[in-house]
Amino acid sequence: MWRRPRPLPVAPPIVVSRAFDTVSDTLRWGETISELFDRQGVAGLALDRFDDEVALDPRRLRAGMVFTFVRELPGIVPVEVSVRPDAARIVRYRHTADGWTALVDTIRWSPDVVRLEGAIDHSLYVALDGLVADSVLERGERTRLAWELAEIYAWTVDFTRDIRPGDHFQILLERDVSSEGEVRFGRVLAADLTIMGRRLPAFRFVHPDNSLAYYDDRGLSLRRAFLRYPVRFRRISSRFSSARLHPVLGVTRKHVGIDYAADRGTPVMATADGVVLRAGLAGGYGRLVEIRHKNGIITRYAHLNGFAKGVRKGSRVIQGQTIGYVGMTGLANAPHLHYEFREHGRPRNPLAVDFGNGDPISEGERAAFDVRRQQLEQRLYPPEQSFAQGGE
């Protein structure tokens, strides 16, 4: 017997009792916050008169900060102003009958582990930029990842010369994901690069004193006595040569260092621990820092725009410390760093010096390292993939 179907439930109508309009505006270069507020019709809001958690110093607000203004229609005066001063919070200022109040929305960031794999044909950065989607890491964060890998392998790989078609990368990285859906690069947990047919694994290990280092699968540190590169550079503009046409003098003569093209002001790092022999003007070198290291080795950093604070004759520096900034002082026609490596007075090609193997993990930490390495290997390598320890 046919039965009449039951009537479907009817949802109650949605009644809009208050309508709002939301617009965003950017603090412009050279503009004060008062000028921005005047443009949006905000009055009586002093950002520095609240408790420390929500107060903002108008003098410290930077150009490019985005403010959001909410108006209750048909009104034209904002009833709420919000801004995100840093990655961890959104500050909201609300207008009430008693004036402006403030509150903070906390942005939660949670760690997330991601595995990446792909081919490197010509450039590690180009490979990462082409194979990693924006949803995994945005372009700027991919650049951070590329430089992190370059720093991890700074002692073992020349990324300007060693890359060949068919090279390969596997990376296990930790990224941070916010409650707003943003993603940012965190740290490299493990990596395995195949460069010129040679496997180069790296595993992050935190020591009991909270210092960290990267070791290969045999427990040998990737760190060496000298960094391969003293600066984050765009390209090598001139190599070590017995006969080079000088770009300023126009004559052919020896070039006993490596020139790294980089933007003016890029930090320059000491490639090893040492003592500063001089920091000042030195003829064609322009502003120069010269450092004495162990075993009769001296390094030179030339054409600097300026020196880092505290870098002077007799001061001690450590590997990776900023000692100056890229410039084009002296005989230079473009911003770059001229870097020299001298051993017992004789210039050596910095890219051809062999610094041997790194120090092994201590016996007391060996068991903890092996456990951590095995944990990372399980996530770095797919189940069907395995390598013999220390294999090629």
Helices and strands as residue ranges (DSSP letters): E 20-26, H 33-40, G 58-60, E 66-72, E 80-86, E 89-96, E 99-106, E 109-120, H 124-131, H 139-152, E 167-178, E 183-195, E 198-206, E 212-215, E 235-238, E 241-245, E 252-255, E 258-261, E 267-269, E 274-281, G 283-285, E 287-292, G 294-296, E 297-307, E 316-317, E 322-326, E 336-343, E 346-348, G 363-365, H 366-380
